Amino acid sequence: MFKYNELYVEELKYVRKKGAMLRNVVILSAMIEAHIILLANDFLKKHKVMHKSSSEWQDYSFSKRIIENNSLLLPKELKLISDFRKHRKEIFHNLFRIELKQSDFDNLIKEAYDVGLQAVNVLESKEL
């Protein structure tokens, strides 16, 4: 889909083999977002559609809608990404709003990591 830069390749090796789990979730999140945006941009370019987001914050949402509306990913692949984002939100946004024990927090991070790595593997296999 896109040319992987050296940092991407090194971080993916690191995430797959070792690394602090919370850090891995952050890296996987960035990788998933990059894949989504680039997949949508490739689709738009292929169809000669010119678009420029009014802000960087809109890029992901706009790109995800393009992917959903044009069936660039299967429903189960979209669900995988959605599940990852839900786990990520629980970890980073709701961490202190919900009552968790350390073991629950560790399990939540592990779940997010497992789902995120699956999502990256799926997205890496997608090419237009």
HELIX and SHEET records of a PDB file:
HELIX    1   1 GLU A    6  LYS A   17  1                                  12    
HELIX    2   2 MET A   21  LYS A   46  1                                  26    
HELIX    3   3 GLU A   56  ASN A   69  1                                  14    
HELIX    4   4 PRO A   75  PHE A   92  1                                  18    
HELIX    5   5 GLN A  102  GLU A  124  1                                  23    
END                                                                             
